[in-house]
């Protein structure tokens, strides 16, 4: 949610900032604005709607040239998505401009205080109070903007990133971070601030992680980072491993189509380098000791949305390979039910962005209760892996489309690697057994590629069912989370009713939804190894057909037992049962993308959604 860009250097700030905002559009937003420091003044332009609306305004009413600027794309929390509530917000004297991501929880008290002092606020937002507070603090010591920002941050509660410029400090940008993403880009004679490295990757790949409750001061010739009380802090520089071209569409009409096509490489990259010279599985950033892992007697997986579905799949593998009891919890509900946690429980937190606020707060709660936390994440330098006891990165590369695709597949693979590593450390499996499974995983990029070569039929199906009022999805075993993920993609992109069910639950209620012509997608397990499950789901297909529904059956090559009961068959390569989600999910991604396209929806930026949910 919300995109933030700050720049100070030698280039025209407006060009850098707007370019950065364009790269952050994927985060989801409903208004945009910019501010520059020029000729001893703050100049702002802001507009509700897409970035194109702001660019149109800038064309009609240009900003003066400047080498210091900030920009923002807003996802509404406090106040409607209109021009007045768009950022930046400016102090009453017009000298301070602030952009903000997150929620200032005590804003109502602060707003009342400001109004009692005679300040007129022009928006409904919680963000505007920060601009007026900084102005008031600066009046006490006009020479020290940074000290004023520190004092304001000490008064704020909640999750926030603030970026501030002032008319009297033309070569200075100040940022502050608490529970909300902010990263520094380090250039030559220029420096950047952004909520995501994608904003400045065109200019530099050198970055610095910002920690909790830190203030960053940007000047042309350097970066200074302290805590909220002015004390120096340790920082972690890193190099972004992808370049600007990775965040472009690369000839595809949609980012989602590009990211679907990138899945074979993403899976391969997640597997790359996992076997050491001694033949043993090795995981980067696995800082938990073998002793600590052997002491674990329970695993709890916490995640939201698509990541939650990857965790559901992981449960099958972890319990099968390690025999450790495993639970999967919605991070947004986890800490509110008073869960039982202790030092013998390993919590696995899954988040593509590493900034998912529900997951972050659940993870912090788990650590407070004495549990160790292992993070699975795609975004280097993000908060969740930094605060976890250990981390495993997925190396999927940037995922720009809001609806997750390659992140999901790589999260599943990463969870499998964790399961195998635990089995190795705890002696649940011999080395040759683990090597066999890793080799099977290594075959999966090629099998995903085969699925991608045969999606034309899936697109035709999507066009055929574009007017369906509802689509149901059913599956068994690991096919059940796949069904949930297929339904979620359709909800996100096509704005239609879609539900996923465990196939065995049909007769316990959901079968009442079946009617003539309704499409039902069935994820069929392999007849090999899970023969009993296969027999049962064939019976489910017959139950569906008997009520007039249309069956779209995802079955592996060579499975002829489903043919008599399928109105449509989508074939996927044969693979071990636990690997099937890696191929069975792909047609469902294509189906949702195509159906949404037929309906004329914005596939990359669905309505009401943000890529990273950074507020609870």
N, C-alpha and C positions, 0 to 999 in steps of 0.2 A: 504494500500500500504506500502511496505517496512517493514521488521521486524527488530527490534533492540533488542540486548541483551548485557548487561554488567554485569560483576561479579568481586567481590573481596572477598576473604575468605580463607578457608583452603583446599577446594577441588581443584582437577585439573580443572582449568578454562576452558580448551578446551572441556572437557566432558559436563560441565554445559552449555556452550555457544551453542554447537552443538545440545544438547538436546532441548534447548530453541528455536533455529532456526527451529528445526523439528516441534515443536508445533505451530510455526508461519507460516508454509508453506501455510496455508489456506488463508493468506492475499493476496497471489498472488505475483509472483516475477519472475525474469529472470536471476539472477545471485546471488552468495552467497560468503561470505568471512569472515575470522576471523583474529584476531591479538591477540598476547599475549605479555606480558612484561616479559622478561627472561634474566638473566645475564647481565643486563644493556643495553639491546637492545630491539627493537621492531621487532618481527617476524610476517609476514603476509602470508596468503595463500588465494587466491581467484580464482573463476572459473565461467565462464558463464554457464547458464543452471540450472538444478535442483540441490538440495542439495547433491544428490548422486554423482554428478561430483566433488564437493568440497571434499566429504568424500574419494573419490577415490584418489584425489590429496594428501590428508593428509596421506593416506595409503602409497603412493609412496614416499612422502617427508614429514616426520613427523615434527611436531613442538616440541620444547623443553618443558619440564614440567614447569608449571607456575600456580600461584594461582590468577592471574589477567588477564582478557581477555575481548574482545568485539567481537561481531559477527553481521552480517547484511545479510538480503536478499533484493535485489534491484528490484524495478519496474521502468524501464527506463523512465526518463523524458528528461534529457539533455544527449545526446549521446546514441549510439547503445548499446544493451545488449551484451557486450563482456568482455573479461578478464580485459582489461585496465580500463574500466569504472566501473567495479565491485568495491565494497567497501571491506575493508577499504582503504582510501587514506592516503599516508604518505608524510610528509614534505620532502623538499630537503635534509636535513641532516639525514633523516631516524629516527629522535627521536620522532616525533609526529605521531599518527595514529588517524584518524577521521572516524566515520560513521555518516550518515546523512539521515534523512527522511524529505521530503518536497521540497520546491523550494526556493532558494536564489535569489530573484528577481533582485538584483543589482550585480549579480556575474560578468556580462560582464565588468562593470567599475572596479571592484576589480581585475579581472583577468588581465585587461590591466595595472593596477597599478603594479601588481606583475611582469608581463613580462617586464615592463619598468625598474624595479629594478633588472632585470637579472635572475629572477626565471624561471625555465623551468617546465611547467606543462605537465604531462604525460597522461592526460585523457581529454575527452570532457565535463566532468561533471561540474556542478556548485558546487558540494560538495568539490572538491579538493582544492578550494581556501581557505576553512576554515582551512585545515591543515597547509598551508603555512602562513596564517595570524596569527594563534596561535604561530607558530614557530618564526615569526618576533616579535610579542609582547613579547614573553618569553625572547627574546634576551635582552630586556630592563631591565628585572628583573628575572633572571634565577631561583630564589628561589620560585616564586609564580605562579604556573600553573593556579590556579583558577582565579587570577586577570587577567591573560592574556586572559583566555576564556571570562571573563566578558567584557573586552574591545573589543574583536572581536564581541561578540553578539550585542554590542551597535552599531556596524557599519553595521550589516546585516539587510536587509529588506526582507519581505516575510514570508512564513510559514516554520519553521524548527525545527527539533530536532537534536541536536548534542550530540554525546558521544565521549569523548576524553581520550586517555591514552598517557603517555609519558615515555620514557625509564628511565629518571632520577627519576621517582616517581612510584616505583614498586607496591605500595599498595594503589594506588589512581585511581579512575575512576570519571571523571567529566561529568555531563550531563547538557544540556540546552534545554529549551522548549519555543517555541512560535508558537501557532496555529497548533500544531502537537502533537500527543499523546506520552506521556512518563509517566511511573508509576514506583514507587519504591517498591521493595520487601524487607521486613525487616526480617532477619534471626538471628540466634545465632552465633556470630563470623563470619558472612558473610552477604553480602547485594547484592542486584540485581537491575538492571535497565532493563526495557523492554518497548516496545510499547504496550504490552498487558500482562495482568496478567497470561495468559496461558503459557507464557515462563518460569515462575518460580513457578507455582503452585505445581510442584512436590516437591519443597523444602520448601515453606512457603505459608501460606494463609494470612499473615499480610502484608498490603500494605499501601502506602501513596499516596494520590492524589497530583500531581504537578499542580500548577496554571500557569497562563499566565506569560511569561517573568520571569521565575525562573531558577536558577542554583542549581543543586544538586551535592554535593560532597560525594562520597561513599568511606568509609574506612571499614576495617574489623569490627572495634568496634563501628561504628556509621554512622549516616547520618546527613549532614548539608545542609539546604536549605535556600537560600537567593534570592533576586531579582537580576537583571542585574547590579545593582550598589552596591551590597554587603550588602544591608540592610536585616535584618532578616524578614521573612514572616511567616504568620500563615499557617499551613498545616492541612489537614484532614486525619487522619488515618482511615482505614477501614479493615474489614475482608472479604475475598472472601467467598461467600456462597456455592461454589461448590468445589469439590476436583479434583485431577488429573484424576481420572477414568472418570469423566464427559467429559473430552476432548479426550478420547480414543474411538475407534470404537466399543468396547464392543461386538465383535463377528460379527458385520455387515461387509460386503465387502466394503461399502462406508460410509463416514460420512453422506452423504445426506440421504441414506436409514435409518441410525440410527436416524437422526433428524426428518425425516418424521414420524418414529415410535414413537418418543418422544412427538408428538404434543398433544395427549390427556393429558399427564401430564403437559406439558407446559401451556396449556389453564387452567387447574385446578389450577396450581400454581399462575397464573396471577389473578385468581379470589379469591384466598385464603385470608381470613382475611379482606375482604372488608366490612363486615357488623359489626358494633360496638355493644356493649352490649345494647345500646338504640334502636337497630333495624335500625339505619340510616346507609346509605352508607358512608364509610370513605376511604380516599385516602392518602397513605403515601406521605410525602413530598409535600402535597397540602398546600403551604404557602400563597396562595392568599386568602384574606379574603372573607367572604360571601358578604360583601358590594361591594368589587371590582368585584365579579362575577355577582352581580345583575346589575351593571352599564354597563355591556357589551351589545352592540347592534349589534355586528358583529363578526364572527369568520373567521380567515384565517388559513388554514392548509398548511404548507410548508414541502416538502419532495422530495426525489428522488427515482427513480426506483421502487422496490417493495413497499417501504414505501409510495410512492406516491399513489399506488393503494389502500393501506389500508386507506389512507386519503380520497380517492374518496368514498370508502364504508362508512367511518365515516360520510361524509356529509349527506347521506340519514338518518342516525340515529339521528344526532344532530338536523337537521331541523325538523324531525318528532317528536322528543321527547321534544325539547326545543323551537321550533319556532324561533330560532335565525338564520338569514341569514348566510350561510356558503359558503366560496369559498375554492377551493383546487388549490394550485399553485406549479409548479415545482420550487424547491428552486434555481436551477441553473439559472433561468430566473427572479426570483422574484424582486430582488433589481435593476435590470437593466432597468425596465420599469417605474420607478418612481411611485411605488404604493402609494395609499392614505392610510395613517395610522394615528391613534391617540390613545389617552388613553382609548377610549371606544371599541377598537378592541382587542380581544384576539387572539394571534398567537399561534397555536399548531405546534410545531416542532417535526417531527417523524424521528428517526434514530436508527437503531439497534445498531450500534457501538458507537454512541454518539460523533463521530469524523468526520462525513461527512462534508467536508469543505464547499460545496455549502450551506448546511443547516445551518451550524454554522455562516457563513457570512450573510446569509439572516436573521437569528435570531438576530444577533448583529445590523443589520440595523433596524429591527423592534423595538428593544429596544431603539435605538437612536431616533426614531420617536415618542417615548412615549407609545408604545404598551406593554402590559404585554405578557410574553411568558411562555407557559406551554410545557415542554419537555416530550415526550414519548420515552423511551429508554430501552435497554436491558442491557447496560454495566455500572455497578456501577463505580463511580469515573471518568467517561469520561467527556469531556469538555462541551458538549451541556447541559446535566442536571445540571452541576455545574453553568453554566452561566445563566441558565433560572431563571425566577421568581418562578417557581414551577416545580415539576417533578413527573412523574408516571413511575415506573419501571415495566417491563413486566415479569421478572423472568422466562425467557425461558431457562436459562442456556446457556452455551457456544454454539455458532453456528459456526462450523468449515467450512462446505462446503460453497463455495463462493455463490452459488445460494441459496437464502433465502427461508426457508420453515416455520419452527416453529416460526421464528421471525414475519412472515407475519400474521399468525393466532393470535398470542398474541398481535400484534399491533392493529388488528381489535377489539379484546376483550378490550384492554386498552382504545381505543377510545370510545367504547360503555360505559365503566365505567365513563369516563369523561362526556359523554352526559347525563347519568343518574344522575351524581352528580350535574351537572348544573340544570337539571330539578328539583332535590330535593331542591337545594338552592333557586332557583327562583320561586318555587311553581308551575311549569308547570304540575307536576304529584303528585298525592297523594302517601303516603308511601306504601300503599298496591299495587298500580300499579307498583311502582319501584321494590318492593319485588317480584312481579310476573315475571317481566322481568329478574331480577337477578336469580331467580330460573330456568327460561328457559335457561339462559346462563350456569347455573350449570349443566344442562343436556347435554350440548354440548360435553364435553370430552368423554362421553359414546357413543355419536353418531359418533364422529370422529373415535373412536375405531371400531365401526361397519363398517365404510368405509374401514378402514385398513384391516379388515378381508376378504374383498371381492375385492381385487385389482388384482387378478390373471387374470381376464378378461381384465383389463386395460393393463397389460403387454403384453398380446397376441395381443391386438390392436396395441400397439406400434411396435411390431415386424412386423405386417402386413403392416403398413404404413411407415416403416423405409426408403423406397426408394422414398417416395412422395417428389416432388420438393418444396411443400409448404403446410402449414396447416393454415386454417383460423378458427377464434374463434368468435362467436357472442353471445350476451346476452342482456338482458334488465334489467332496474332497477339495483339492486346490482349485477346482473349477468354480467353487462357490465364491471365493474372493474375486476371481476373474469376472464372474457374473455381476458382482457388485460394482467393479470398476467399469465394466461396459455400460451399466446403467448410469453411473455417475457422469461418464463422458457425454452421454446423450442429454442428461439434464443440463450440464454446463453449457453445451454448445447449441443444442436444438431447442432448448426451452420447452421441453415436452415432458409429460409424465413418463418415467421409466423406473422400474424397480427390479432389483436383483434378489433372488431367493435361493436358499438351499433347496435343491430339487425334492428332497425328502419331506419338506415342509408344505409342499403344494396342497396336500389333502387336509392340512391343518388350518386352512383359511384362504390362502392366496388363490386357490383354484376357482374361487367365486369370481375372480376378475376376468376369467376366460370367457370370451364370446366370439361370435363368428368373425373371422378375418383378422383378429388381433395377432400381430407378430410376436412369437416367443423364440428367443435365441437360447439354444441349448448348448452348453459346453460339455462335450462328451469325454469322459476319461478313456484312456487307452484300454482296449480289451485285453492287453497283455499286462500281467502283474496285478491289476485291480479288476479282475474279471467279474467279481460279484457286484462291484459298483457299476460296471458297464451294463450288466443285466438290469439293474434297478433303474438306471437312467433311461434305458430303452423303454421300460415300462412307463416311466414318466412321460416320455415323448408320445406314447400311445394315448395316455390320459389326456394330454394336451390336444392331440389331433381329434380325439373323440368328441371334443367340445367345439370344434369348428375353427380353432386357432390355426395360424400358419406357422409351421416350424422351420426355423433357420438353424441348422445343425452344424456346429463346428466339430469336426471329427478328423482323426489322423488318417493319413493315406493308408489304404488297404482295409479300413474298417467298413465292411459291407453289411454288417448287421443292422446298421441304422438306416440304410437306403430305403427300405419299404415305408419308413415312417417319417421321412424328411421331405418337406416341400422344397427346401433348398439346402444344399450342402456346401459348406466352406471347408476345404481340405487344408490341413496343416501337416508338416512333416512328423513322422513317428519319432518319439523321444521318450526318455524315462518319465515316469509320472510326475515327479517333482519339478521337472524342467518344462512341463507343458505350458504353464502360464506365460513363459517367455515367447511362445509362438501363438498361443490362443488369444492373447490380449491384442495383438497387432491388428487383426481384422476388425475388432471392435472399435479400435481407434479410428481406422479408416472409415468405418461405417458411420460413426458419429460426425466425423469431419465432413464427409460428403453430404450427409443428410442436412447438416447445418448450412452448408454451402447452397444446397438446393433451396432451402428456405430463405436464403438471402441474408443470413446472420453474419456478424463480424466474428469469424472463427478464432482469430488470434486474441481478440479482446472482448470476450463475452460480457453482456450487460451485468452490472452489479458485482462483478468479481474482480479480485485483485490477485496478482501472482503470489505475493507473499503477505500473509495475514499477520501484521506486526502489532495488532492490538487485540486484547481479549474481548 
